[in-house]
């Protein structure tokens, strides 16, 4: 997996990779040539009392050293650049893939795991790439060249190499085999500690409110202890590799000096040749050590590559269809009039029209025998849902907690994909529409009023990046948020922390409504979007939104009966099934479930 991923990523950097290889070969060739020149200086210069030979060969050694240093710098610079570009591309691919995945596909990995894969795992791949570019390409040349030149110096003494190389390879194999499962377990433990940290930071007030600090400290300490134990085991293996290598290196050096001394005393070997041989033995061992160091990091990189590839291999379902041209509605038709009226109302309100044209049936919604279940779940979240919502109408959805209301809304922009059945928007099956074009026709206010770090203006412009300040103020006026925003010292440029920290629930909710209303759309989705507003503010917001929404299709989830009493149709969900639908008056007369909800809320409202 690691090799396949690296080859794919290096495809667009072939020239740089070849340049790195050439530079490393030049650098390594210089390393290999220096001991031979040094041996000649000793034998032909010092021992033969030839100063000219010493100066000449010494000059060549200086030149080779300068070329070698320049090649090393060039290879290091190019290698680091390519490694960083690999990391940049991986993060970009992971981000794009996550954006294309549905909610259940994201949930199958988990948010903390996806964050770890896009940060820590990519960093491990980058680190491995740097090592490969700086060491692994040079190691084979140095090792093979060192063996050839060592044999050339003395074939008999080279038998030491035949003994030590298999020993070092065996050490490397045993360590790498143990490191792979440790690194795989370690990356999973990093996911776990990231999840705990995220929960404890986001839920800090809940933890303090229930005085659970000691419990959470113990929970984090346990996760931290398991991660530390794992890291310690792998670190000890890597650390133990160096002493074992040094033992082999020192023993081999002793053997070379011992046998080489006997060869010199017998006249079978020159002193310079022995010094060169020792240098080549050290270079061979250094090459093996470099390869071992790279291979000791390879298991962690391989595990990270598997985890990254698991995300990249996900095929978002259903696949995005190619964009198809949409014929404009005939002038004077009902659709053209509906869309034109909505865009006129939007222009009057100061918001922008949707980028996509309305389909053949405008923004009408049709659910036909729709089922949805999470993979492996014992029961479906939604079961056999069928209803229609026409343009110019408001359809409300009510039911007990967990009845599938939010899931139903999430099927429309394909945040979730129906297990079976058909969902249509404007008469077209949403599975046949490109995801971006489908979502351009939908404007939604999510159940959780999430704001991004930045400014109020940058948050609002997520719906319309080119919107002017006047358009932003008009959208805020629709959402009854103009007053509190105008009181902020920086107004639209007021800083917003991640998640909207520092703003009340009602303020966040109104800002999300303003964001959704910044442009006109065929379909509006409100997922319990007025729950944080008092009745007076909610009534004011509804009155302000009415002209913009009068020709659109509106689906809204609500918990409060007064919020949906004026809806054209109310859907009652119970355990994922549509048990009743009709107007408020009709459901009071015909639906026991709806009547129980209404009576319980009215009874609570009447309490002093």
KEMIKE-224593 format. One line per 5 residues: number of its first residue (from 1); for each residue x, y, z of C-alpha. Coordinates in Angstrom, 3 decimals. Example, Ala and Ser with C-alpha at 12.3 -4.5 7.8 and 13.67 -1.06 7.14 Angstrom:
<sites>
1 = 12.300 -4.500 7.800 | 13.670 -1.060 7.140 $
</sites>
This chain:
<sites>
1 = 0.000 0.000 0.000 | 2.796 2.423 0.922 | 4.723 1.762 -2.288 | 1.582 2.111 -4.414 | 0.679 5.393 -2.740 $
6 = 4.217 6.781 -3.066 | 4.480 5.854 -6.752 | 1.177 7.582 -7.471 | 2.184 10.726 -5.621 | 5.636 10.854 -7.216 $
11 = 4.213 10.624 -10.733 | 4.127 14.389 -11.181 | 7.632 14.847 -9.693 | 9.609 12.485 -11.956 | 12.158 15.122 -12.973 $
16 = 12.877 16.112 -9.381 | 13.149 12.452 -8.297 | 15.624 11.640 -11.051 | 17.631 14.739 -10.141 | 17.716 13.591 -6.498 $
21 = 18.936 10.134 -7.559 | 21.676 11.573 -9.782 | 22.857 13.961 -7.062 | 22.914 11.189 -4.475 | 24.894 8.942 -6.815 $
26 = 27.417 11.774 -7.270 | 27.594 12.299 -3.505 | 28.027 8.577 -2.825 | 30.616 8.167 -5.579 | 32.654 10.891 -3.916 $
31 = 32.412 9.077 -0.582 | 33.598 5.858 -2.199 | 36.484 7.492 -4.052 | 37.998 9.295 -1.066 | 39.335 6.175 0.794 $
36 = 41.122 4.976 -2.368 | 42.805 8.359 -2.797 | 43.707 8.338 0.895 | 45.292 4.900 0.500 | 47.364 6.164 -2.438 $
41 = 48.527 9.153 -0.402 | 49.733 6.798 2.354 | 51.374 4.184 0.143 | 52.599 6.300 -2.778 | 53.093 9.608 -1.005 $
46 = 53.912 9.303 2.693 | 55.666 5.915 2.728 | 57.411 6.618 -0.602 | 58.379 10.157 0.529 | 56.758 11.853 -2.488 $
51 = 55.390 15.289 -1.418 | 54.154 16.042 -4.926 | 51.927 12.992 -4.901 | 50.549 14.036 -1.508 | 49.704 17.546 -2.707 $
56 = 48.224 16.364 -6.012 | 46.012 13.686 -4.520 | 45.100 16.001 -1.628 | 43.932 18.618 -4.111 | 41.717 16.076 -5.846 $
61 = 40.274 15.084 -2.474 | 39.365 18.740 -1.793 | 37.661 19.045 -5.190 | 35.727 15.796 -4.679 | 34.685 16.909 -1.193 $
66 = 33.342 20.231 -2.558 | 31.380 18.470 -5.323 | 30.105 15.927 -2.815 | 28.905 18.662 -0.436 | 27.138 20.546 -3.252 $
71 = 25.424 17.352 -4.417 | 24.303 16.565 -0.852 | 22.836 20.049 -0.419 | 21.046 19.868 -3.771 | 19.611 16.404 -3.061 $
76 = 18.483 17.475 0.409 | 16.791 20.622 -0.898 | 14.977 18.825 -3.728 | 14.029 15.905 -1.461 | 12.503 18.155 1.196 $
81 = 10.582 20.080 -1.475 | 9.113 16.944 -3.044 | 8.198 15.539 0.383 | 6.351 18.729 1.322 | 4.483 18.707 -2.007 $
86 = 3.461 15.104 -1.364 | 2.037 16.122 2.017 | 0.245 19.087 0.453 | -1.365 16.874 -2.181 | -2.426 14.225 0.352 $
91 = -4.077 16.800 2.619 | -5.841 18.327 -0.370 | -7.106 14.926 -1.555 | -8.279 13.955 1.925 | -10.099 17.257 2.388 $
96 = -11.821 16.965 -0.993 | -12.774 13.346 -0.272 | -14.286 14.198 3.113 | -16.274 17.007 1.514 | -17.712 14.528 -1.007 $
101 = -18.561 11.838 1.563 | -22.004 11.483 3.072 | -22.668 11.786 6.789 | -22.776 8.028 7.357 | -19.490 7.571 5.471 $
106 = -17.864 10.230 7.645 | -19.403 8.603 10.717 | -17.912 5.227 9.802 | -14.423 6.719 10.305 | -15.246 9.242 13.028 $
111 = -14.279 12.903 13.115 | -11.201 12.460 15.379 | -9.852 9.692 13.145 | -10.294 11.783 10.000 | -8.498 14.693 11.666 $
116 = -5.633 12.402 12.686 | -5.375 10.927 9.189 | -5.231 14.370 7.582 | -2.584 15.656 10.018 | -0.499 13.075 11.881 $
121 = -0.719 10.325 9.255 | 0.195 12.693 6.425 | 3.089 13.998 8.525 | 4.406 10.443 8.912 | 4.286 9.950 5.126 $
126 = 6.179 13.240 4.657 | 8.846 12.182 7.176 | 9.275 8.841 5.456 | 9.575 10.551 2.059 | 12.345 12.827 3.376 $
131 = 14.267 9.798 4.670 | 13.841 7.958 1.385 | 15.131 10.911 -0.609 | 18.116 11.499 1.688 | 19.121 7.951 2.612 $
136 = 17.502 5.069 0.792 | 18.686 6.030 -2.694 | 22.272 6.475 -1.460 | 22.371 3.307 0.651 | 22.376 0.730 -2.215 $
141 = 25.057 2.621 -4.150 | 27.196 2.998 -1.051 | 26.724 -0.604 0.022 | 27.321 -2.239 -3.361 | 30.126 0.152 -4.281 $
146 = 31.769 -0.360 -0.892 | 31.707 -4.140 -1.311 | 33.241 -3.964 -4.793 | 36.013 -1.598 -3.715 | 36.674 -3.538 -0.502 $
151 = 37.097 -6.751 -2.502 | 39.411 -4.866 -4.840 | 41.589 -3.864 -1.875 | 41.791 -7.422 -0.486 | 39.563 -10.334 -1.461 $
156 = 40.544 -12.507 1.523 | 39.718 -9.854 4.113 | 36.375 -9.240 2.417 | 35.079 -12.478 3.931 | 34.299 -10.385 7.024 $
161 = 31.594 -8.626 5.003 | 30.009 -11.951 4.062 | 29.536 -12.668 7.774 | 28.309 -9.303 9.065 | 25.792 -8.366 6.333 $
166 = 23.396 -11.317 6.989 | 23.573 -10.614 10.735 | 22.564 -6.975 10.224 | 19.771 -7.935 7.815 | 18.406 -10.425 10.379 $
171 = 18.417 -7.744 13.088 | 16.551 -5.381 10.772 | 13.959 -8.027 9.846 | 13.183 -8.943 13.464 | 12.772 -5.312 14.523 $
176 = 10.592 -4.282 11.559 | 8.352 -7.332 11.991 | 7.634 -6.294 15.591 | 7.222 -2.599 14.790 | 4.383 -2.978 12.253 $
181 = 1.651 -4.131 14.720 | 2.868 -1.641 17.331 | 2.601 1.276 14.908 | -0.831 0.146 13.707 | -2.061 0.000 17.295 $
186 = -0.398 3.344 18.025 | -2.237 5.213 15.273 | -5.522 3.871 16.626 | -4.565 5.068 20.106 | -3.827 8.534 18.678 $
191 = -7.366 8.544 17.246 | -8.703 7.710 20.701 | -6.772 10.382 22.556 | -7.758 12.955 19.915 | -11.411 12.024 20.436 $
196 = -11.162 12.374 24.215 | -9.371 15.720 23.964 | -11.977 17.030 21.531 | -14.841 15.938 23.774 | -13.265 17.416 26.891 $
201 = -12.509 20.758 25.257 | -15.933 21.141 23.607 | -17.798 19.818 26.654 | -15.713 21.620 29.280 | -18.721 23.394 30.805 $
206 = -20.722 20.167 31.031 | -17.819 18.445 32.780 | -17.479 21.295 35.257 | -21.234 21.577 35.748 | -21.508 17.931 36.833 $
211 = -18.196 18.038 38.729 | -16.729 15.247 36.603 | -13.219 16.649 36.324 | -11.641 13.764 38.235 | -13.407 11.200 36.084 $
216 = -12.339 12.930 32.857 | -8.774 13.339 34.133 | -8.695 9.611 34.861 | -10.174 8.799 31.435 | -7.568 10.924 29.676 $
221 = -4.787 9.534 31.877 | -5.758 5.983 30.912 | -5.715 6.815 27.174 | -2.469 8.722 27.583 | -0.914 5.834 29.515 $
226 = -1.828 3.304 26.813 | -0.433 5.558 24.070 | 2.756 6.164 26.068 | 3.200 2.441 26.651 | 2.809 1.757 22.948 $
231 = 5.222 4.535 21.969 | 7.708 3.364 24.573 | 7.698 -0.190 23.212 | 8.304 0.973 19.648 | 10.899 3.540 20.763 $
236 = 12.795 0.883 22.753 | 12.894 -1.369 19.708 | 14.261 1.414 17.539 | 16.676 2.506 20.269 | 17.855 -1.058 20.790 $
241 = 18.702 -1.327 17.124 | 21.654 1.081 17.400 | 23.545 -0.777 20.182 | 23.110 -4.071 18.341 | 24.453 -2.521 15.143 $
246 = 27.379 -0.932 16.970 | 28.284 -4.274 18.531 | 28.412 -5.845 15.087 | 30.334 -2.854 13.676 | 32.909 -2.853 16.475 $
251 = 33.415 -6.607 16.286 | 33.871 -6.401 12.532 | 36.356 -3.540 12.918 | 38.344 -5.583 15.437 | 38.305 -8.542 13.055 $
256 = 39.487 -6.413 10.138 | 42.337 -4.854 12.124 | 43.344 -8.263 13.529 | 43.422 -10.101 10.213 | 44.677 -7.044 8.322 $
261 = 47.605 -6.676 10.713 | 48.641 -10.263 10.020 | 48.372 -9.645 6.260 | 50.545 -6.512 6.510 | 53.163 -8.312 8.613 $
266 = 53.286 -11.076 6.020 | 53.614 -8.539 3.180 | 50.327 -9.554 1.550 | 48.749 -6.141 2.140 | 49.874 -2.505 2.253 $
271 = 49.119 -0.147 5.137 | 47.179 2.244 2.877 | 45.080 -0.624 1.548 | 44.142 -1.590 5.122 | 43.040 1.949 5.953 $
276 = 40.980 2.050 2.751 | 39.493 -1.357 3.538 | 38.490 -0.215 7.026 | 36.891 2.882 5.522 | 34.939 0.770 3.029 $
281 = 33.813 -1.612 5.741 | 32.507 1.373 7.705 | 30.768 2.711 4.600 | 29.125 -0.661 3.980 | 27.935 -0.734 7.583 $
286 = 26.780 2.882 7.303 | 24.780 2.008 4.198 | 23.133 -0.860 6.045 | 22.432 1.394 9.043 | 20.856 4.007 6.760 $
291 = 18.657 1.361 5.145 | 17.723 -0.015 8.557 | 16.786 3.447 9.803 | 14.553 3.983 6.786 | 12.993 0.554 7.169 $
296 = 12.418 1.130 10.892 | 10.208 4.123 9.990 | 8.575 2.308 7.074 | 6.126 0.301 9.242 | 4.563 3.449 10.726 $
301 = 4.429 5.053 7.277 | 2.862 1.866 5.859 | 0.153 1.886 8.524 | -0.522 5.571 7.865 | -0.684 4.910 4.120 $
306 = -3.284 2.180 4.717 | -5.390 4.534 6.832 | -5.159 7.354 4.286 | -5.937 5.035 1.385 | -8.972 3.673 3.248 $
311 = -10.452 7.175 3.141 | -9.428 7.853 -0.464 | -10.897 4.516 -1.602 | -14.381 5.419 -0.380 | -16.687 5.939 -3.335 $
316 = -19.375 8.423 -2.305 | -22.741 6.898 -3.074 | -24.539 7.578 -5.245 | -21.870 8.791 -7.666 | -22.195 12.350 -8.890 $
321 = -23.805 12.471 -12.318 | -22.395 14.652 -15.108 | -23.894 18.100 -15.358 | -26.834 18.240 -17.762 | -28.139 21.382 -19.447 $
326 = -31.478 22.575 -18.159 | -33.870 24.179 -20.596 | -35.349 27.426 -19.319 | -39.042 27.364 -18.467 | -41.285 28.878 -21.160 $
331 = -42.210 32.490 -20.631 | -45.516 32.825 -18.869 | -45.523 29.270 -17.543 | -46.361 28.525 -13.941 | -42.771 27.597 -13.200 $
336 = -41.347 30.730 -14.782 | -43.831 32.858 -12.901 | -43.087 31.108 -9.631 | -39.330 31.445 -10.032 | -39.597 35.002 -11.273 $
341 = -41.833 36.002 -8.384 | -39.452 34.430 -5.903 | -36.413 36.127 -7.427 | -38.257 39.444 -7.493 | -39.125 39.068 -3.825 $
346 = -35.515 38.088 -3.136 | -34.221 41.135 -4.987 | -36.593 43.371 -3.044 | -35.375 41.838 0.209 | -31.775 42.303 -0.858 $
351 = -30.794 38.656 -1.177 | -29.326 36.866 -4.170 | -31.113 34.389 -6.466 | -30.046 30.776 -6.511 | -27.311 29.893 -8.979 $
356 = -29.256 26.951 -10.430 | -32.409 27.339 -12.441 | -35.557 25.667 -11.228 | -36.281 22.234 -12.615 | -39.346 21.239 -14.609 $
361 = -41.531 21.314 -11.488 | -39.811 24.168 -9.671 | -38.751 23.199 -6.165 | -41.445 20.610 -5.573 | -40.397 17.682 -3.364 $
366 = -41.619 14.094 -3.724 | -40.770 11.182 -1.430 | -41.833 7.813 -2.820 | -41.517 4.775 -0.512 | -38.256 6.041 0.972 $
371 = -36.350 3.918 3.466 | -33.120 4.747 5.262 | -31.018 2.607 7.581 | -27.434 2.871 8.753 | -25.195 -0.056 7.747 $
376 = -25.503 -2.872 10.268 | -28.433 -1.250 12.111 | -31.127 -3.555 13.456 | -33.993 -1.314 12.369 | -34.392 1.477 9.796 $
381 = -34.393 5.145 10.793 | -37.037 5.905 8.155 | -39.524 3.347 6.831 | -41.682 3.700 3.711 | -41.992 7.500 3.708 $
386 = -44.181 8.943 0.923 | -45.411 12.532 0.600 | -45.294 15.553 -1.720 | -44.535 19.219 -1.017 | -45.467 21.761 -3.688 $
391 = -43.844 25.119 -4.457 | -45.474 27.921 -2.518 | -46.340 25.682 0.431 | -44.857 25.039 3.855 | -44.603 21.449 5.057 $
396 = -43.847 20.954 8.741 | -42.467 17.784 10.319 | -43.083 16.939 13.952 | -42.530 13.895 16.113 | -40.831 12.592 19.213 $
401 = -37.080 12.767 19.640 | -35.449 10.091 17.495 | -38.379 9.726 15.131 | -36.215 10.549 12.071 | -37.113 14.199 11.397 $
406 = -33.575 15.474 10.824 | -32.655 12.348 8.874 | -35.545 13.020 6.500 | -34.300 16.554 5.792 | -30.721 15.352 5.330 $
411 = -31.804 13.085 2.469 | -32.683 16.081 0.278 | -29.191 17.632 -0.073 | -27.762 14.093 -0.056 | -25.941 14.464 3.219 $
416 = -27.412 10.980 3.660 | -28.462 8.668 0.850 | -31.752 6.789 0.917 | -31.387 3.038 1.290 | -34.287 2.509 -1.098 $
421 = -37.121 4.487 -2.633 | -36.951 7.716 -4.590 | -36.516 11.363 -3.594 | -37.326 13.952 -6.250 | -36.695 17.676 -6.407 $
426 = -38.408 19.581 -9.196 | -39.442 16.277 -10.728 | -35.852 14.987 -11.024 | -34.425 12.123 -8.992 | -31.795 13.766 -6.776 $
431 = -29.425 10.835 -7.424 | -29.159 11.944 -11.064 | -28.187 15.526 -10.186 | -24.604 16.677 -9.580 | -24.198 17.265 -5.840 $
436 = -23.109 20.895 -6.197 | -25.972 21.746 -8.563 | -28.482 20.012 -6.285 | -27.270 21.901 -3.222 | -27.284 25.239 -5.045 $
441 = -31.055 24.848 -5.292 | -31.389 24.262 -1.550 | -30.849 26.696 1.307 | -30.894 25.251 4.798 | -30.650 26.196 8.455 $
446 = -29.133 23.231 10.345 | -30.319 21.891 13.666 | -27.088 22.915 15.348 | -26.334 26.577 14.713 | -22.694 26.200 13.789 $
451 = -20.534 29.208 12.924 | -16.957 29.152 11.662 | -14.000 31.058 13.040 | -13.620 34.377 11.232 | -15.973 37.344 11.126 $
456 = -19.734 37.722 10.972 | -19.395 38.820 7.344 | -17.302 35.778 6.348 | -19.848 33.465 7.969 | -22.766 35.079 6.147 $
461 = -20.917 35.096 2.816 | -20.677 31.311 2.860 | -24.106 31.445 1.208 | -23.110 34.179 -1.282 | -19.378 34.969 -1.497 $
466 = -19.980 38.058 -3.673 | -22.672 39.574 -1.448 | -22.261 43.261 -0.617 | -22.446 44.689 2.882 | -25.896 46.115 2.104 $
471 = -27.117 42.645 1.188 | -25.705 41.259 4.401 | -27.524 43.877 6.463 | -30.791 43.152 4.644 | -30.420 39.420 5.351 $
476 = -29.734 40.215 9.003 | -32.851 42.391 9.049 | -34.927 39.453 7.751 | -33.592 37.267 10.572 | -34.172 39.989 13.198 $
481 = -30.426 40.052 13.859 | -29.689 43.592 12.689 | -30.074 45.175 16.114 | -27.572 43.063 18.043 | -25.045 43.003 15.171 $
486 = -25.167 46.801 14.835 | -24.410 47.114 18.557 | -21.176 45.125 18.202 | -18.073 47.370 18.120 | -16.937 46.031 14.723 $
491 = -20.360 45.283 13.254 | -20.067 42.883 10.328 | -16.335 42.567 10.944 | -16.828 41.387 14.531 | -14.710 38.324 15.262 $
496 = -16.464 34.967 15.614 | -14.836 32.083 17.463 | -15.201 28.522 16.202 | -18.724 27.290 16.777 | -19.929 30.805 17.602 $
501 = -18.565 30.786 21.155 | -19.446 34.044 22.879 | -22.815 34.363 21.147 | -26.078 33.231 22.691 | -28.065 30.365 21.200 $
506 = -30.684 32.755 19.846 | -28.041 34.993 18.259 | -26.339 32.038 16.574 | -29.675 30.769 15.324 | -30.640 34.131 13.829 $
511 = -27.241 34.429 12.130 | -27.723 30.982 10.580 | -31.181 32.034 9.357 | -29.678 35.187 7.840 | -26.997 33.093 6.164 $
516 = -29.612 30.831 4.604 | -31.736 33.753 3.452 | -28.875 35.577 1.774 | -29.891 34.051 -1.544 | -33.150 32.782 -2.957 $
521 = -33.513 29.030 -3.521 | -36.050 26.565 -4.832 | -36.189 24.691 -1.531 | -35.688 25.899 2.045 | -34.978 23.514 4.904 $
526 = -35.421 24.651 8.511 | -34.313 22.013 11.003 | -35.760 23.121 14.349 | -34.387 26.535 13.450 | -36.543 28.654 15.776 $
531 = -36.158 26.667 18.987 | -33.816 29.189 20.643 | -36.098 32.166 19.867 | -38.862 33.455 22.091 | -42.365 33.515 20.626 $
536 = -42.275 37.244 19.832 | -38.947 37.046 17.982 | -40.031 33.911 16.151 | -43.224 35.613 15.013 | -41.242 38.632 13.797 $
541 = -38.819 36.407 11.870 | -41.657 34.471 10.226 | -43.425 37.665 9.217 | -40.220 39.065 7.668 | -39.450 35.806 5.813 $
546 = -42.945 35.332 4.396 | -42.488 37.507 1.226 | -39.239 35.750 0.278 | -40.596 32.260 0.922 | -44.065 32.683 -0.560 $
551 = -43.208 30.955 -3.873 | -40.596 28.496 -2.572 | -41.011 25.003 -1.188 | -40.412 25.051 2.560 | -39.788 22.017 4.774 $
556 = -39.365 22.662 8.455 | -38.793 20.502 11.501 | -40.250 21.908 14.687 | -40.859 20.813 18.251 | -43.342 23.528 19.193 $
561 = -46.925 23.260 18.001 | -47.410 27.065 17.731 | -44.510 27.132 15.229 | -46.294 24.843 12.765 | -49.981 25.583 13.257 $
566 = -50.063 27.723 10.087 | -48.252 25.173 7.880 | -50.045 23.988 4.735 | -49.278 20.389 5.691 | -47.933 18.754 8.825 $
571 = -46.211 15.347 8.760 | -46.286 13.321 11.966 | -43.402 10.853 12.364 | -43.347 8.071 14.913 | -40.381 5.677 15.130 $
576 = -39.409 6.480 11.551 | -42.850 6.016 10.050 | -45.217 8.618 8.674 | -48.289 7.951 10.793 | -50.376 11.000 9.841 $
581 = -50.396 14.107 7.671 | -52.719 17.046 7.233 | -53.370 20.540 8.555 | -53.308 21.422 12.252 | -57.089 21.204 12.512 $
586 = -57.282 17.934 10.588 | -54.604 16.283 12.712 | -56.207 17.363 15.979 | -59.306 15.529 14.833 | -57.695 12.454 13.259 $
591 = -54.254 11.789 14.814 | -53.916 10.581 18.391 | -50.123 11.073 18.294 | -50.428 14.695 17.165 | -53.204 15.423 19.614 $
596 = -51.108 14.055 22.506 | -48.168 16.276 21.492 | -50.424 19.308 21.173 | -52.212 18.702 24.463 | -48.966 18.153 26.373 $
601 = -47.460 21.392 25.028 | -50.632 23.412 25.585 | -50.820 22.076 29.135 | -47.229 23.168 29.754 | -47.862 26.582 28.207 $
606 = -50.895 27.112 30.452 | -48.913 26.442 33.637 | -48.156 29.618 35.627 $
</sites>
